[in-house]
């Protein structure tokens, strides 16, 4: 039970608004000490998690790097870049990103070619906002938050429904295992092939939602001008 002290450290650290990275590291250290692990064993556990778990790499490498780039003006540069292309709209940009993420996920690049931390927050969302700002000038806070939400949703929908097309992805094996527990025998290739119409439906449905977002932004802009 003493190993549960790590949870208490996480709760207390977040409640006191300490640095999240330090809180997580402290919680892991407390858990290791409570579990009677030596310093080298704790360090070895950190190293194994770093190599085996991509989320640890995101926390300790990607997020600090993105933070430094944002501090240097990455989001502003993204807005300035998109403003140079007069034909780009928020809907067109998000539609392009949806197709891009589905294609990259379908060929096994779900993690390497995008992501919420690596692409959406520093680039896609600011560029989508910049495209809307260029067309409608005064965007409300509600419109900005809605655009950001759609940018994040586009990443999730594109990857989630297309990654099963690649036969070597872990979700395909998970689906195969779940079907076998239900008494259904299915080969990974069959699962991958049946994932194609699902991905196409996701493209059509979410693409329609993105187009409706573009129309809603235009409607709100007309109301604001009256």
MOLINSUL-V704699 format. One record per pair of residues at least 24 apart in sequence whose ideal C-beta (glycine too) atoms are under 6 Angstrom apart, sorted by sequence separation. I is the first residue (numbers start at 1). J is the second residue. D is the distance in whole Angstrom. If there is no record, write none. Layout:
<<I/J/D> <I/J/D>>
This chain:
<<6/30/5> <5/30/5> <6/31/3> <167/192/5> <125/151/4> <97/124/6> <124/151/5> <165/192/5> <3/31/5> <5/34/5> <165/195/5> <3/34/5> <120/151/5> <164/195/4> <165/196/6> <2/34/4> <3/35/5> <120/152/6> <94/128/6> <93/128/5> <120/155/5> <161/198/6> <162/199/4> <90/128/5> <93/131/6> <161/199/5> <116/155/6> <90/131/5> <161/202/4> <89/131/6> <90/132/5> <88/131/5> <78/123/5> <82/127/4> <157/202/6> <79/126/5> <83/130/6> <74/122/5> <78/126/4> <82/130/4> <78/127/5> <82/131/5> <110/159/5> <157/206/5> <66/117/6> <75/126/4> <79/130/3> <83/134/5> <70/122/6> <110/163/5> <63/117/6> <105/159/5> <62/117/5> <62/118/6> <66/122/5> <98/154/5> <102/158/5> <106/162/5> <97/154/6> <101/158/3> <105/162/4> <101/159/6> <105/163/4> <108/166/4> <58/117/6> <106/165/4> <94/154/5> <98/158/5> <102/162/4> <106/166/6> <150/213/5> <132/217/6> <136/221/4> <102/199/6> <95/207/6> <95/210/6> <94/210/5> <91/210/5> <91/211/6> <91/214/3> <90/214/6>>
